[in-house]
């Protein structure tokens, strides 16, 4: 599963107990060439956090050499080798809030 953190990074979480190595591969890492090592988070969960530019990305997990699709991601799409997961990274929006008799506050959402 994927989520966008408050600081705009993408957190990837993958459940695969009883494996020794999990990597994250996608178009953001030239697939296998620069696959990202995920870290064990306990209870069979593996995590990785990446800062990606706004856009949509395709990815899959590699656990002990076997490829897995994340069906809990933002979407999936068919490819030659099965299914790729999709994560959508939104543009950061700057909102201005004007409070009467106060200065203007800015927030990044």
Biopython code that builds the backbone (N, CA, C, O; Angstrom):
import numpy as np
from Bio.PDB.StructureBuilder import StructureBuilder

atoms = [
    (1, "UNK", "N", (0.839, -1.171, 0.000)),
    (1, "UNK", "CA", (0.000, 0.000, 0.000)),
    (1, "UNK", "C", (0.885, 1.235, 0.000)),
    (1, "UNK", "O", (2.042, 1.196, 0.418)),
    (2, "UNK", "N", (0.320, 2.319, -0.473)),
    (2, "UNK", "CA", (1.069, 3.564, -0.542)),
    (2, "UNK", "C", (0.284, 4.669, 0.146)),
    (2, "UNK", "O", (-0.944, 4.626, 0.228)),
    (3, "UNK", "N", (1.019, 5.659, 0.638)),
    (3, "UNK", "CA", (0.379, 6.847, 1.191)),
    (3, "UNK", "C", (1.320, 8.028, 0.993)),
    (3, "UNK", "O", (2.538, 7.871, 0.915)),
    (4, "UNK", "N", (0.726, 9.207, 0.913)),
    (4, "UNK", "CA", (1.508, 10.434, 0.799)),
    (4, "UNK", "C", (1.587, 11.036, 2.201)),
    (4, "UNK", "O", (0.561, 11.286, 2.833)),
    (5, "UNK", "N", (2.804, 11.267, 2.682)),
    (5, "UNK", "CA", (2.992, 11.797, 4.034)),
    (5, "UNK", "C", (2.772, 13.309, 4.041)),
    (5, "UNK", "O", (2.676, 13.936, 2.986)),
    (6, "UNK", "N", (2.694, 13.882, 5.232)),
    (6, "UNK", "CA", (2.480, 15.326, 5.367)),
    (6, "UNK", "C", (3.569, 16.152, 4.695)),
    (6, "UNK", "O", (3.315, 17.271, 4.249)),
    (7, "UNK", "N", (4.785, 15.605, 4.621)),
    (7, "UNK", "CA", (5.872, 16.347, 3.987)),
    (7, "UNK", "C", (5.953, 16.097, 2.479)),
    (7, "UNK", "O", (6.892, 16.557, 1.830)),
    (8, "UNK", "N", (4.978, 15.370, 1.912)),
    (8, "UNK", "CA", (4.903, 15.163, 0.464)),
    (8, "UNK", "C", (5.632, 13.935, -0.039)),
    (8, "UNK", "O", (5.613, 13.668, -1.241)),
    (9, "UNK", "N", (6.274, 13.180, 0.833)),
    (9, "UNK", "CA", (6.971, 11.961, 0.412)),
    (9, "UNK", "C", (5.958, 10.824, 0.233)),
    (9, "UNK", "O", (4.841, 10.882, 0.747)),
    (10, "UNK", "N", (6.366, 9.805, -0.497)),
    (10, "UNK", "CA", (5.528, 8.628, -0.688)),
    (10, "UNK", "C", (6.051, 7.522, 0.213)),
    (10, "UNK", "O", (7.231, 7.176, 0.169)),
    (11, "UNK", "N", (5.165, 6.971, 1.029)),
    (11, "UNK", "CA", (5.535, 5.841, 1.880)),
    (11, "UNK", "C", (4.954, 4.579, 1.250)),
    (11, "UNK", "O", (3.751, 4.479, 1.011)),
    (12, "UNK", "N", (5.833, 3.624, 0.991)),
    (12, "UNK", "CA", (5.444, 2.325, 0.444)),
    (12, "UNK", "C", (5.483, 1.321, 1.587)),
    (12, "UNK", "O", (6.473, 1.245, 2.313)),
    (13, "UNK", "N", (4.405, 0.548, 1.752)),
    (13, "UNK", "CA", (4.327, -0.481, 2.790)),
    (13, "UNK", "C", (3.891, -1.785, 2.126)),
    (13, "UNK", "O", (2.914, -1.825, 1.378)),
    (14, "UNK", "N", (4.642, -2.850, 2.417)),
    (14, "UNK", "CA", (4.389, -4.135, 1.784)),
    (14, "UNK", "C", (4.433, -5.230, 2.844)),
    (14, "UNK", "O", (5.384, -5.311, 3.621)),
    (15, "UNK", "N", (3.417, -6.056, 2.872)),
    (15, "UNK", "CA", (3.347, -7.143, 3.857)),
    (15, "UNK", "C", (3.814, -8.436, 3.203)),
    (15, "UNK", "O", (3.191, -8.943, 2.270)),
    (16, "UNK", "N", (4.918, -8.953, 3.709)),
    (16, "UNK", "CA", (5.436, -10.220, 3.210)),
    (16, "UNK", "C", (6.289, -10.839, 4.318)),
    (16, "UNK", "O", (7.504, -10.646, 4.344)),
    (17, "UNK", "N", (5.653, -11.589, 5.240)),
    (17, "UNK", "CA", (6.424, -12.236, 6.308)),
    (17, "UNK", "C", (7.270, -13.380, 5.744)),
    (17, "UNK", "O", (6.980, -13.919, 4.676)),
    (18, "UNK", "N", (8.279, -13.724, 6.456)),
    (18, "UNK", "CA", (9.127, -14.882, 6.134)),
    (18, "UNK", "C", (9.950, -14.714, 4.857)),
    (18, "UNK", "O", (10.273, -15.705, 4.201)),
    (19, "UNK", "N", (10.297, -13.469, 4.492)),
    (19, "UNK", "CA", (11.230, -13.253, 3.391)),
    (19, "UNK", "C", (12.444, -12.524, 3.943)),
    (19, "UNK", "O", (12.371, -11.877, 4.988)),
    (20, "UNK", "N", (13.552, -12.633, 3.239)),
    (20, "UNK", "CA", (14.784, -12.031, 3.722)),
    (20, "UNK", "C", (15.127, -10.694, 3.095)),
    (20, "UNK", "O", (15.928, -9.935, 3.640)),
    (21, "UNK", "N", (14.516, -10.400, 1.937)),
    (21, "UNK", "CA", (14.872, -9.176, 1.216)),
    (21, "UNK", "C", (13.675, -8.705, 0.398)),
    (21, "UNK", "O", (13.053, -9.493, -0.315)),
    (22, "UNK", "N", (13.357, -7.419, 0.505)),
    (22, "UNK", "CA", (12.308, -6.821, -0.322)),
    (22, "UNK", "C", (12.874, -5.554, -0.947)),
    (22, "UNK", "O", (13.494, -4.731, -0.275)),
    (23, "UNK", "N", (12.645, -5.419, -2.246)),
    (23, "UNK", "CA", (13.061, -4.222, -2.975)),
    (23, "UNK", "C", (11.849, -3.616, -3.662)),
    (23, "UNK", "O", (10.858, -4.292, -3.935)),
    (24, "UNK", "N", (11.956, -2.336, -3.931)),
    (24, "UNK", "CA", (10.922, -1.575, -4.612)),
    (24, "UNK", "C", (11.492, -1.160, -5.959)),
    (24, "UNK", "O", (12.511, -0.472, -6.022)),
    (25, "UNK", "N", (10.836, -1.576, -7.038)),
    (25, "UNK", "CA", (11.316, -1.246, -8.381)),
    (25, "UNK", "C", (10.213, -0.531, -9.131)),
    (25, "UNK", "O", (9.034, -0.849, -8.976)),
    (26, "UNK", "N", (10.606, 0.449, -9.954)),
    (26, "UNK", "CA", (9.609, 1.167, -10.732)),
    (26, "UNK", "C", (10.258, 2.073, -11.750)),
    (26, "UNK", "O", (11.480, 2.107, -11.894)),
    (27, "UNK", "N", (9.406, 2.815, -12.462)),
    (27, "UNK", "CA", (9.967, 3.718, -13.460)),
    (27, "UNK", "C", (10.764, 4.844, -12.815)),
    (27, "UNK", "O", (11.568, 5.482, -13.494)),
    (28, "UNK", "N", (10.566, 5.109, -11.522)),
    (28, "UNK", "CA", (11.345, 6.109, -10.793)),
    (28, "UNK", "C", (12.746, 5.612, -10.450)),
    (28, "UNK", "O", (13.597, 6.406, -10.050)),
    (29, "UNK", "N", (13.001, 4.309, -10.600)),
    (29, "UNK", "CA", (14.313, 3.740, -10.252)),
    (29, "UNK", "C", (14.922, 2.958, -11.414)),
    (29, "UNK", "O", (15.820, 2.142, -11.205)),
    (30, "UNK", "N", (14.451, 3.193, -12.617)),
    (30, "UNK", "CA", (14.869, 2.442, -13.797)),
    (30, "UNK", "C", (14.642, 0.940, -13.573)),
    (30, "UNK", "O", (15.437, 0.102, -13.997)),
    (31, "UNK", "N", (13.558, 0.638, -12.909)),
    (31, "UNK", "CA", (13.134, -0.722, -12.563)),
    (31, "UNK", "C", (14.231, -1.450, -11.802)),
    (31, "UNK", "O", (14.608, -0.976, -10.730)),
    (32, "UNK", "N", (14.748, -2.524, -12.260)),
    (32, "UNK", "CA", (15.673, -3.348, -11.468)),
    (32, "UNK", "C", (17.022, -2.677, -11.257)),
    (32, "UNK", "O", (17.650, -2.862, -10.215)),
    (33, "UNK", "N", (17.468, -1.908, -12.224)),
    (33, "UNK", "CA", (18.815, -1.339, -12.163)),
    (33, "UNK", "C", (19.102, -0.605, -10.857)),
    (33, "UNK", "O", (20.171, -0.788, -10.275)),
    (34, "UNK", "N", (18.173, 0.219, -10.385)),
    (34, "UNK", "CA", (18.368, 0.986, -9.152)),
    (34, "UNK", "C", (17.224, 0.736, -8.171)),
    (34, "UNK", "O", (16.717, 1.670, -7.549)),
    (35, "UNK", "N", (16.824, -0.512, -8.039)),
    (35, "UNK", "CA", (15.731, -0.848, -7.122)),
    (35, "UNK", "C", (16.080, -0.377, -5.712)),
    (35, "UNK", "O", (17.240, -0.411, -5.301)),
    (36, "UNK", "N", (15.072, 0.056, -4.991)),
    (36, "UNK", "CA", (15.234, 0.615, -3.643)),
    (36, "UNK", "C", (15.058, -0.498, -2.613)),
    (36, "UNK", "O", (14.055, -1.211, -2.639)),
    (37, "UNK", "N", (16.013, -0.651, -1.717)),
    (37, "UNK", "CA", (15.891, -1.638, -0.641)),
    (37, "UNK", "C", (14.873, -1.161, 0.379)),
    (37, "UNK", "O", (14.931, -0.024, 0.847)),
    (38, "UNK", "N", (13.945, -2.038, 0.719)),
    (38, "UNK", "CA", (12.948, -1.717, 1.742)),
    (38, "UNK", "C", (13.453, -2.240, 3.084)),
    (38, "UNK", "O", (14.228, -3.194, 3.139)),
    (39, "UNK", "N", (13.010, -1.610, 4.149)),
    (39, "UNK", "CA", (13.458, -1.961, 5.488)),
    (39, "UNK", "C", (12.363, -2.717, 6.231)),
    (39, "UNK", "O", (11.188, -2.370, 6.115)),
    (40, "UNK", "N", (12.735, -3.749, 6.997)),
    (40, "UNK", "CA", (11.713, -4.447, 7.794)),
    (40, "UNK", "C", (11.176, -3.519, 8.884)),
    (40, "UNK", "O", (11.938, -2.816, 9.548)),
    (41, "UNK", "N", (9.850, -3.529, 9.057)),
    (41, "UNK", "CA", (9.212, -2.664, 10.055)),
    (41, "UNK", "C", (8.558, -3.484, 11.157)),
    (41, "UNK", "O", (7.884, -2.923, 12.020)),
    (42, "UNK", "N", (8.741, -4.793, 11.145)),
    (42, "UNK", "CA", (8.168, -5.661, 12.165)),
    (42, "UNK", "C", (6.823, -6.237, 11.751)),
    (42, "UNK", "O", (6.079, -5.622, 10.987)),
    (43, "UNK", "N", (6.527, -7.402, 12.255)),
    (43, "UNK", "CA", (5.245, -8.038, 11.997)),
    (43, "UNK", "C", (5.025, -8.430, 10.550)),
    (43, "UNK", "O", (3.881, -8.584, 10.123)),
    (44, "UNK", "N", (6.102, -8.597, 9.781)),
    (44, "UNK", "CA", (5.985, -8.973, 8.377)),
    (44, "UNK", "C", (5.896, -7.800, 7.413)),
    (44, "UNK", "O", (5.832, -8.006, 6.201)),
    (45, "UNK", "N", (5.892, -6.567, 7.928)),
    (45, "UNK", "CA", (5.790, -5.378, 7.095)),
    (45, "UNK", "C", (7.169, -4.870, 6.687)),
    (45, "UNK", "O", (8.127, -4.946, 7.456)),
    (46, "UNK", "N", (7.253, -4.353, 5.472)),
    (46, "UNK", "CA", (8.457, -3.734, 4.920)),
    (46, "UNK", "C", (8.085, -2.327, 4.472)),
    (46, "UNK", "O", (6.981, -2.111, 3.972)),
    (47, "UNK", "N", (8.997, -1.361, 4.646)),
    (47, "UNK", "CA", (8.690, 0.021, 4.276)),
    (47, "UNK", "C", (9.838, 0.684, 3.519)),
    (47, "UNK", "O", (11.003, 0.310, 3.654)),
    (48, "UNK", "N", (9.468, 1.670, 2.729)),
    (48, "UNK", "CA", (10.423, 2.558, 2.065)),
    (48, "UNK", "C", (9.719, 3.893, 1.899)),
    (48, "UNK", "O", (8.508, 3.942, 1.686)),
    (49, "UNK", "N", (10.478, 4.970, 1.997)),
    (49, "UNK", "CA", (9.922, 6.316, 1.851)),
    (49, "UNK", "C", (10.741, 7.046, 0.799)),
    (49, "UNK", "O", (11.963, 7.144, 0.913)),
    (50, "UNK", "N", (10.065, 7.560, -0.230)),
    (50, "UNK", "CA", (10.735, 8.253, -1.324)),
    (50, "UNK", "C", (10.116, 9.626, -1.543)),
    (50, "UNK", "O", (8.910, 9.810, -1.379)),
    (51, "UNK", "N", (10.951, 10.579, -1.912)),
    (51, "UNK", "CA", (10.465, 11.879, -2.330)),
    (51, "UNK", "C", (10.455, 11.871, -3.852)),
    (51, "UNK", "O", (11.506, 11.775, -4.486)),
    (52, "UNK", "N", (9.261, 11.972, -4.437)),
    (52, "UNK", "CA", (9.100, 11.932, -5.884)),
    (52, "UNK", "C", (8.453, 13.226, -6.359)),
    (52, "UNK", "O", (7.648, 13.825, -5.646)),
    (53, "UNK", "N", (8.803, 13.648, -7.546)),
    (53, "UNK", "CA", (8.170, 14.825, -8.154)),
    (53, "UNK", "C", (6.713, 14.503, -8.449)),
    (53, "UNK", "O", (6.358, 13.336, -8.609)),
    (54, "UNK", "N", (5.872, 15.519, -8.522)),
    (54, "UNK", "CA", (4.471, 15.266, -8.862)),
    (54, "UNK", "C", (4.351, 14.508, -10.183)),
    (54, "UNK", "O", (5.094, 14.760, -11.131)),
    (55, "UNK", "N", (3.404, 13.581, -10.221)),
    (55, "UNK", "CA", (3.182, 12.774, -11.420)),
    (55, "UNK", "C", (2.665, 11.401, -11.047)),
    (55, "UNK", "O", (2.355, 11.138, -9.885)),
    (56, "UNK", "N", (2.572, 10.524, -12.040)),
    (56, "UNK", "CA", (2.148, 9.160, -11.766)),
    (56, "UNK", "C", (3.295, 8.216, -12.105)),
    (56, "UNK", "O", (4.021, 8.416, -13.079)),
    (57, "UNK", "N", (3.442, 7.184, -11.278)),
    (57, "UNK", "CA", (4.562, 6.261, -11.369)),
    (57, "UNK", "C", (4.059, 4.822, -11.327)),
    (57, "UNK", "O", (3.079, 4.512, -10.650)),
    (58, "UNK", "N", (4.750, 3.944, -12.066)),
    (58, "UNK", "CA", (4.459, 2.518, -12.031)),
    (58, "UNK", "C", (5.523, 1.841, -11.190)),
    (58, "UNK", "O", (6.689, 2.233, -11.224)),
    (59, "UNK", "N", (5.122, 0.813, -10.424)),
    (59, "UNK", "CA", (6.074, 0.122, -9.554)),
    (59, "UNK", "C", (5.593, -1.283, -9.233)),
    (59, "UNK", "O", (4.438, -1.639, -9.468)),
    (60, "UNK", "N", (6.526, -2.080, -8.683)),
    (60, "UNK", "CA", (6.228, -3.417, -8.154)),
    (60, "UNK", "C", (7.233, -3.706, -7.042)),
    (60, "UNK", "O", (8.285, -3.074, -6.954)),
    (61, "UNK", "N", (6.887, -4.666, -6.202)),
    (61, "UNK", "CA", (7.783, -5.106, -5.140)),
    (61, "UNK", "C", (8.481, -6.380, -5.586)),
    (61, "UNK", "O", (7.912, -7.179, -6.330)),
    (62, "UNK", "N", (9.716, -6.568, -5.128)),
    (62, "UNK", "CA", (10.469, -7.794, -5.395)),
    (62, "UNK", "C", (10.851, -8.387, -4.046)),
    (62, "UNK", "O", (11.675, -7.819, -3.330)),
    (63, "UNK", "N", (10.260, -9.522, -3.694)),
    (63, "UNK", "CA", (10.529, -10.177, -2.410)),
    (63, "UNK", "C", (11.240, -11.499, -2.683)),
    (63, "UNK", "O", (10.681, -12.408, -3.297)),
    (64, "UNK", "N", (12.474, -11.586, -2.218)),
    (64, "UNK", "CA", (13.300, -12.775, -2.451)),
    (64, "UNK", "C", (13.268, -13.202, -3.918)),
    (64, "UNK", "O", (13.173, -14.390, -4.223)),
    (65, "UNK", "N", (13.348, -12.219, -4.825)),
    (65, "UNK", "CA", (13.421, -12.488, -6.257)),
    (65, "UNK", "C", (12.087, -12.652, -6.965)),
    (65, "UNK", "O", (12.062, -12.755, -8.191)),
    (66, "UNK", "N", (10.982, -12.681, -6.238)),
    (66, "UNK", "CA", (9.657, -12.821, -6.852)),
    (66, "UNK", "C", (8.972, -11.458, -6.928)),
    (66, "UNK", "O", (9.044, -10.673, -5.982)),
    (67, "UNK", "N", (8.308, -11.174, -8.053)),
    (67, "UNK", "CA", (7.663, -9.884, -8.287)),
    (67, "UNK", "C", (6.227, -9.905, -7.783)),
    (67, "UNK", "O", (5.515, -10.894, -7.951)),
    (68, "UNK", "N", (5.801, -8.785, -7.151)),
    (68, "UNK", "CA", (4.452, -8.667, -6.603)),
    (68, "UNK", "C", (3.853, -7.314, -6.971)),
    (68, "UNK", "O", (4.537, -6.290, -6.973)),
    (69, "UNK", "N", (2.562, -7.335, -7.282)),
    (69, "UNK", "CA", (1.796, -6.126, -7.568)),
    (69, "UNK", "C", (1.115, -5.667, -6.287)),
    (69, "UNK", "O", (0.649, -6.489, -5.498)),
    (70, "UNK", "N", (1.057, -4.364, -6.081)),
    (70, "UNK", "CA", (0.371, -3.790, -4.924)),
    (70, "UNK", "C", (-1.044, -3.398, -5.353)),
    (70, "UNK", "O", (-1.249, -2.329, -5.927)),
    (71, "UNK", "N", (-2.014, -4.267, -5.074)),
    (71, "UNK", "CA", (-3.392, -4.006, -5.469)),
    (71, "UNK", "C", (-4.067, -2.962, -4.576)),
    (71, "UNK", "O", (-5.194, -2.550, -4.850)),
    (72, "UNK", "N", (-3.382, -2.531, -3.503)),
    (72, "UNK", "CA", (-3.917, -1.493, -2.620)),
    (72, "UNK", "C", (-3.319, -0.123, -2.955)),
    (72, "UNK", "O", (-3.516, 0.834, -2.207)),
    (73, "UNK", "N", (-2.595, -0.022, -4.069)),
    (73, "UNK", "CA", (-2.016, 1.257, -4.484)),
    (73, "UNK", "C", (-3.114, 2.132, -5.081)),
    (73, "UNK", "O", (-4.296, 1.802, -4.979)),
    (74, "UNK", "N", (-2.729, 3.243, -5.702)),
    (74, "UNK", "CA", (-3.707, 4.159, -6.296)),
    (74, "UNK", "C", (-4.366, 3.579, -7.539)),
    (74, "UNK", "O", (-5.359, 4.114, -8.032)),
    (75, "UNK", "N", (-3.811, 2.489, -8.039)),
    (75, "UNK", "CA", (-4.376, 1.832, -9.211)),
    (75, "UNK", "C", (-3.412, 0.771, -9.713)),
    (75, "UNK", "O", (-2.305, 0.623, -9.194)),
    (76, "UNK", "N", (-3.842, 0.041, -10.723)),
    (76, "UNK", "CA", (-2.984, -0.948, -11.377)),
    (76, "UNK", "C", (-3.199, -0.817, -12.876)),
    (76, "UNK", "O", (-4.230, -0.315, -13.323)),
    (77, "UNK", "N", (-2.213, -1.274, -13.653)),
    (77, "UNK", "CA", (-2.398, -1.309, -15.091)),
    (77, "UNK", "C", (-1.670, -2.511, -15.668)),
    (77, "UNK", "O", (-0.626, -2.931, -15.168)),
    (78, "UNK", "N", (-2.241, -3.046, -16.721)),
    (78, "UNK", "CA", (-1.692, -4.222, -17.381)),
    (78, "UNK", "C", (-0.386, -3.874, -18.085)),
    (78, "UNK", "O", (-0.225, -2.781, -18.628)),
    (79, "UNK", "N", (0.540, -4.828, -18.064)),
    (79, "UNK", "CA", (1.800, -4.675, -18.776)),
    (79, "UNK", "C", (2.190, -6.036, -19.350)),
    (79, "UNK", "O", (1.478, -7.018, -19.139)),
    (80, "UNK", "N", (3.289, -6.108, -20.060)),
    (80, "UNK", "CA", (3.740, -7.362, -20.675)),
    (80, "UNK", "C", (3.938, -8.479, -19.660)),
    (80, "UNK", "O", (3.700, -9.647, -19.968)),
    (81, "UNK", "N", (4.371, -8.131, -18.453)),
    (81, "UNK", "CA", (4.707, -9.127, -17.434)),
    (81, "UNK", "C", (3.624, -9.303, -16.377)),
    (81, "UNK", "O", (3.891, -9.891, -15.328)),
    (82, "UNK", "N", (2.419, -8.818, -16.617)),
    (82, "UNK", "CA", (1.356, -8.948, -15.620)),
    (82, "UNK", "C", (0.725, -7.607, -15.317)),
    (82, "UNK", "O", (0.130, -6.978, -16.192)),
    (83, "UNK", "N", (0.859, -7.164, -14.060)),
    (83, "UNK", "CA", (0.238, -5.927, -13.606)),
    (83, "UNK", "C", (1.248, -5.064, -12.867)),
    (83, "UNK", "O", (1.980, -5.555, -12.007)),
    (84, "UNK", "N", (1.287, -3.789, -13.198)),
    (84, "UNK", "CA", (2.080, -2.812, -12.450)),
    (84, "UNK", "C", (1.150, -2.035, -11.531)),
    (84, "UNK", "O", (-0.004, -1.780, -11.875)),
    (85, "UNK", "N", (1.650, -1.666, -10.377)),
    (85, "UNK", "CA", (0.926, -0.792, -9.467)),
    (85, "UNK", "C", (1.182, 0.645, -9.889)),
    (85, "UNK", "O", (2.195, 0.941, -10.522)),
    (86, "UNK", "N", (0.262, 1.540, -9.537)),
    (86, "UNK", "CA", (0.386, 2.956, -9.883)),
    (86, "UNK", "C", (0.267, 3.779, -8.605)),
    (86, "UNK", "O", (-0.607, 3.533, -7.773)),
    (87, "UNK", "N", (1.154, 4.756, -8.462)),
    (87, "UNK", "CA", (1.036, 5.720, -7.367)),
    (87, "UNK", "C", (0.977, 7.112, -7.994)),
    (87, "UNK", "O", (1.737, 7.421, -8.912)),
    (88, "UNK", "N", (0.072, 7.942, -7.493)),
    (88, "UNK", "CA", (-0.114, 9.302, -7.985)),
    (88, "UNK", "C", (0.420, 10.285, -6.948)),
    (88, "UNK", "O", (-0.041, 10.301, -5.806)),
    (89, "UNK", "N", (1.383, 11.097, -7.344)),
    (89, "UNK", "CA", (1.958, 12.104, -6.448)),
    (89, "UNK", "C", (1.389, 13.455, -6.861)),
    (89, "UNK", "O", (1.689, 13.947, -7.949)),
    (90, "UNK", "N", (0.561, 14.065, -5.993)),
    (90, "UNK", "CA", (-0.083, 15.334, -6.364)),
    (90, "UNK", "C", (0.867, 16.521, -6.265)),
    (90, "UNK", "O", (1.894, 16.467, -5.588)),
    (91, "UNK", "N", (0.499, 17.584, -6.954)),
    (91, "UNK", "CA", (1.209, 18.864, -6.818)),
    (91, "UNK", "C", (0.935, 19.391, -5.419)),
    (91, "UNK", "O", (-0.163, 19.215, -4.890)),
    (92, "UNK", "N", (1.925, 20.033, -4.821)),
    (92, "UNK", "CA", (1.689, 20.687, -3.537)),
    (92, "UNK", "C", (0.939, 21.978, -3.806)),
    (92, "UNK", "O", (1.277, 22.730, -4.720)),
    (93, "UNK", "N", (-0.067, 22.222, -3.013)),
    (93, "UNK", "CA", (-0.857, 23.434, -3.174)),
    (93, "UNK", "C", (-0.544, 24.391, -2.030)),
    (93, "UNK", "O", (-0.459, 23.985, -0.871)),
    (94, "UNK", "N", (-0.375, 25.660, -2.371)),
    (94, "UNK", "CA", (-0.151, 26.688, -1.357)),
    (94, "UNK", "C", (-1.469, 27.431, -1.181)),
    (94, "UNK", "O", (-2.015, 27.982, -2.137)),
    (95, "UNK", "N", (-1.970, 27.440, 0.039)),
    (95, "UNK", "CA", (-3.221, 28.123, 0.331)),
    (95, "UNK", "C", (-2.934, 29.340, 1.199)),
    (95, "UNK", "O", (-2.137, 29.270, 2.135)),
    (96, "UNK", "N", (-3.580, 30.445, 0.887)),
    (96, "UNK", "CA", (-3.471, 31.638, 1.714)),
    (96, "UNK", "C", (-4.757, 31.794, 2.511)),
    (96, "UNK", "O", (-5.857, 31.625, 1.984)),
    (97, "UNK", "N", (-4.603, 32.112, 3.761)),
    (97, "UNK", "CA", (-5.745, 32.328, 4.643)),
    (97, "UNK", "C", (-5.614, 33.724, 5.218)),
    (97, "UNK", "O", (-4.598, 34.061, 5.825)),
    (98, "UNK", "N", (-6.642, 34.533, 5.027)),
    (98, "UNK", "CA", (-6.634, 35.881, 5.574)),
    (98, "UNK", "C", (-7.607, 35.931, 6.740)),
    (98, "UNK", "O", (-8.792, 35.633, 6.590)),
    (99, "UNK", "N", (-7.101, 36.304, 7.885)),
    (99, "UNK", "CA", (-7.917, 36.445, 9.085)),
    (99, "UNK", "C", (-8.032, 37.934, 9.362)),
    (99, "UNK", "O", (-7.010, 38.614, 9.454)),
    (100, "UNK", "N", (-9.255, 38.467, 9.499)),
    (100, "UNK", "CA", (-9.411, 39.911, 9.734)),
    (100, "UNK", "C", (-8.554, 40.380, 10.915)),
    (100, "UNK", "O", (-8.479, 39.715, 11.947)),
    (101, "UNK", "N", (-7.911, 41.541, 10.739)),
    (101, "UNK", "CA", (-7.078, 42.164, 11.771)),
    (101, "UNK", "C", (-5.851, 41.322, 12.125)),
    (101, "UNK", "O", (-5.272, 41.503, 13.197)),
    (102, "UNK", "N", (-5.451, 40.421, 11.257)),
    (102, "UNK", "CA", (-4.244, 39.603, 11.490)),
    (102, "UNK", "C", (-3.440, 39.553, 10.192)),
    (102, "UNK", "O", (-3.906, 39.996, 9.142)),
    (103, "UNK", "N", (-2.232, 39.011, 10.280)),
    (103, "UNK", "CA", (-1.409, 38.880, 9.097)),
    (103, "UNK", "C", (-1.858, 37.657, 8.303)),
    (103, "UNK", "O", (-2.583, 36.809, 8.822)),
    (104, "UNK", "N", (-1.433, 37.568, 7.062)),
    (104, "UNK", "CA", (-1.782, 36.452, 6.191)),
    (104, "UNK", "C", (-0.914, 35.245, 6.544)),
    (104, "UNK", "O", (0.306, 35.359, 6.663)),
    (105, "UNK", "N", (-1.553, 34.101, 6.707)),
    (105, "UNK", "CA", (-0.836, 32.861, 7.008)),
    (105, "UNK", "C", (-0.834, 32.002, 5.750)),
    (105, "UNK", "O", (-1.816, 31.984, 5.008)),
    (106, "UNK", "N", (0.260, 31.294, 5.509)),
    (106, "UNK", "CA", (0.334, 30.391, 4.359)),
    (106, "UNK", "C", (0.537, 28.968, 4.855)),
    (106, "UNK", "O", (1.219, 28.715, 5.848)),
    (107, "UNK", "N", (-0.074, 28.065, 4.133)),
    (107, "UNK", "CA", (0.000, 26.650, 4.483)),
    (107, "UNK", "C", (0.243, 25.838, 3.234)),
    (107, "UNK", "O", (-0.308, 26.147, 2.177)),
    (108, "UNK", "N", (1.053, 24.812, 3.333)),
    (108, "UNK", "CA", (1.285, 23.898, 2.210)),
    (108, "UNK", "C", (0.432, 22.670, 2.440)),
    (108, "UNK", "O", (0.524, 22.035, 3.490)),
    (109, "UNK", "N", (-0.397, 22.330, 1.469)),
    (109, "UNK", "CA", (-1.272, 21.156, 1.586)),
    (109, "UNK", "C", (-0.931, 20.146, 0.548)),
    (109, "UNK", "O", (-1.558, 19.089, 0.486)),
]
sb = StructureBuilder()
sb.init_structure("model")
sb.init_model(0)
sb.init_chain("A")
sb.init_seg("    ")
for serial, (resi, resn, name, xyz) in enumerate(atoms, 1):
    if name == "N":
        sb.init_residue(resn, " ", resi, " ")
    sb.init_atom(name, np.array(xyz, "f"), 0.0, 1.0, " ", f" {name:<3s}", serial, name[0])
structure = sb.get_structure()
